């Protein structure tokens, strides 16, 4: 492939260079197997044994595949309780493959005729004449087409070629709907009842002790989720409820958005959207397990550490006539990660 | 003629009648490849990729790339009756109900990890030995492309089972998408078919994972290998090895046996590990839901550096004219990786321009002989490792009982301070090793034979280094920095491009000014004479029979060897 244009015989210079390099090579040290026929026979036996071992392992694999039930567990010291089928199949198949490899390499190292050899490299660049003649040929051939001489054709072709991929991009339009304002909306609205996730039980203030935290959702979420057939609403509506002594609350995002020390915050991190639930009740800090953004729930959910740039949106809550917690209104700002069109609110 | 040879002859004849392939066959079988352990790193990458393809093909037969919610009714008891996507349920089926399914899943995951690890180490080998230099720049760029594709393939595959951990990874990816100025929101809505998580993404990602990315990898890999074949492999310096030849073993039989055998070893080891060590037990994580997450969430190791960058970045976000620019996400997730991969891809040309070296290189550099390149590489690796440590800051904090805030703050400073320190230290170490090499050529090596001279002085006999080592040491290239340029011609007119030329001279000094030159011929001859002289004058020569030859002055000396 590489040197078809070269004469079959190497030139004298090349032969001399090869001879010089070969002479400089360290002398070939005969291996034990080269001089001792018994060692050679031993190596031969070892190699054959490895290949036969591989064949045996293949047979054992088939046996294990047929005999061991897929859900059989077994205790193996050092590994604990493991799936018997997996370990048996893995070990037999692994060894069946591995032994072919070790056999082949053992063969090459012990018995194959190994002799270091020298080959010459040749310049990768073509000769200047070849280059020139290639360029000349290109010029001649392209002149035959008249590409350069007929600017009208050339320009119209370029125009057509530049435009024709556009449909391929346009067709991607229906991959999804336009964002519109949905990133600013959640299921929460005036009067939405707060229910515990996942039991769907409405929450009374007394359900939540001081220092406690529960994950919650709007009461209509399961139904909406079922109707829409996806988890989109859940990804925005998830909230947490925490309760602290009212006098511990330093500030809130709105006046009296708590209910008797119970605060509701979006559960979705404003960094890149992981759900947050690591709550340190004495400091009222909420930590995101993904990138450790930390929010102070006693102080408007402001960021106190980490890469998140925005506070956690707070949901204003109160109780309904039946004594269950409900939202006073929806979120005042978009929940979850920032996006370009979001702006300051 | 044996039967085998006859059959082989017939086959060759049949092919040759149609393709005139005999010459190619003959040349290829006799092609010589140089040998070094580090040349096997690329092989590991190639073989792991083959294993990835084999196991991946198997998995496609059972995996259902669908986000339709179903109720699980398989044999994994803890999740019975739980609602989950078909993707997750079919992954559970592969793990629990299909014989060998778990093994193949783990083979697929382990071989993917091997693949990316081998590419990364192979890349380091190529960088630190200067194998990317002319004429192999294109292959370097293809290699960087392969690394990028491998990372993409890994992340896409990790995200397919739709378990809690992979879904969390996708949520992060979507959050990153949203941070892209102007088009980010639209991009996210198009990619996910609407809001996150939607029901389209897994099947779309599936096409990317099993068709688009592997196709690109195969194409790039083919080009990569053809170029290695065509340009011939580089080799380390040694006796008989020059820039114009290749010294090694023929493809047939040695390399066929060794490389072929090595494929089976890589495949076998991956399979054994997959049988013995659990990886990505998705059944423990549960199905994905966007409002749950586990503490200590970690991506696969190769995404750790990006994760670390995200964690370490301070929370800078700008609101300009009613639009939001989330630098806290954009910088670590897009800008920094973009810069890293661009510099990596362009490095061959950067070095070429800075050093003015446009010649062909087939003989590898020992890393010490290119101190600045080695130091730059060490600096980049340090940067990478610090990002990676940042990705595990929560684990470190938990394990060593440290404050996660202080770890993050330390890393925020360390990422700027430590890499330059590593640069300086590495460069000094390289220069020290160069001095030692020069020393060895001039003074030989210390034999460990201590002799006491008649007047009581102890000396240690030095002996010249072996011919093989000498060949290695003498192969150090002599690379003087570029001379200063004339900035004005004789008429006092400023030379065009003088600033670039000045910068280039500076850079070339930066690269090579501190190099320890090889001893000159005169120095070597003088040193050789001195070595001989020293031995003859001061100490006895030990002859071949390990007996003492008396020194010039006839003194009787003590030889420890004859005690």
Interface residues (C-beta under 8 A of the other chain):
Chain A: X1 X2 X4 X17 X18 X20 X21 X22 X23 X24 X25 X26 X65 X70 X71 X79 X82 X83 X85 X86 X87 X88 X89 X90 X91 X93 X94 X95 X96 X97 X98 X99 X100 X101 X102 X103 X104 X105 X107 X108 X112 X113 X114 X115 X116 X117 X118 X119 X120 X121 X123 X124 X172 X175 X176 X177 X178 X179 X182 X183 X197 X215 X217 X229 X230 X231 X232 X234 X235 X236 X238 X267 X268 X271 X272 X273 X274 X275 X276 X277 X278 X289 X290 X291 X292 X293 X303 X305 X306 X307 X308 X309 X310 X336 X337 X338 X339 X340 X341 X342 X343 X344
Chain B: X23 X24 X27 X28 X31 X32 X67 X68 X69 X75 X96 X97 X98 X99 X100 X102 X103 X106 X135 X168 X171 X172 X174 X175 X176 X178 X179 X180 X181 X182 X183 X184 X185 X186 X188 X189 X190 X191 X192 X193 X194 X195 X196 X197 X198 X199 X200 X229 X230 X231 X232 X239 X240 X241 X242 X243 X244 X245 X246 X247 X248 X249 X250 X253 X254 X257 X258 X260 X261 X262 X263 X264 X265 X266 X267 X268 X269 X270 X271 X272 X273 X274 X275 X276 X278 X288 X289 X290 X291 X292 X293 X294 X295 X296 X297 X307 X310 X311 X312 X313 X314 X315 X316 X317 X319 X322 X323 X324 X325 X326 X328 X329 X332 X360 X362 X393 X394 X404 X405 X408 X467 X468 X471
